[in-house]
Amino acid sequence: MLPDDPEVPAHVLRNASHRILLAGYSFTSRRIADVLIAAADRGVDVHVVVDDAPVGGLSTREATVLDDLAAHGVTVEVIGGKLGRYDFHHAKYAVADDEAVVLTENWKPAGVGGHASRGWGVVVGRDAATDLREVFVADTSWNDTVSWSKFRAGRSFTPASPANGSYPTRFRPKRVPVDSVSVLVAPDNAESGVLSLLRSANESICVQQMTAGGIGQPFVRATLAAARRGVEVKILLSSAWYVRDDNRRVADWLNERADDEGLPLHVKLADPDGYEKIHAKGVVVDGRHVVVGSLNWNNHSARENREVAVVLHGDAAGAYYGRVFTADWGDGEKTFPVGLAAFVVVGVAGAVWIAKREVRFESER
């Protein structure tokens, strides 16, 4: 989880001996850049792709980092422009040889740097890594992807103010078994995959999201429908200034429905403890199905963006992320177990190691 353990994604990249494919929305992490440069220097084929027009524009910090990567032999490209297939390339993952790290967080200090955001992440093994490699190749093999050197010629960039918060480690990485791992990709199958999972819930749904879209958004409607059939639903939303008002409206509307109909549905905005703000896009269904990835709960994310998420199927994975959710939900409990019980606690930078397919978890802004 992040911001608790930002070392996990760097560790995965350091272990690469042949190839690294890193996909992001933005990339401003000097620490991760240094890891990629070191990999390129030892002969690893390193390829990075980021969005060409993130909200607020490409920053001077990002331009400097991408310049440095390119100067050290890393293939750096941007995706988008007039021919763009997606509104935003919003995915956050990396394939390193035969394993991959999938994140809710950006490749920036606030995310993988562990300096601000509550994020989730996971490291997965060969099968999922193969699927993600195919996504990366498909996304970088068309006319909407151009080299960084060609793109940046004559351009100016916006100022940047990187996050620099510091937070305690409460949720440590852990290896846990999973039954299987599924890859979801927007705009292809992510919306239908998440809806199918929510509609399959029999006992509980725990949602931790930066934003929940509007009251008509299909994921929001699916959680309400689940509560109406008796499923216990909890939704924890970000209280950050840029989403607070919208999230409050959704929370109030759902809580009113719950009160009027006597539903087991509870929605609230986070009171951050151990992190600055929620940036996670996580779901735990029936304590054994976990969604981790870049997919925000809005129609634009599901239908217009390139997003990547994985679904982890297994009781241990559900327990780990469920414990993190419970700690962040609060209800007055401010203590965090250690030792053997700690694997069920998920924090902003923590990681979970999943045995069967080598899956590990983590987080971002």
Disulfide bonds with the S-S distance in Angstrom:
none
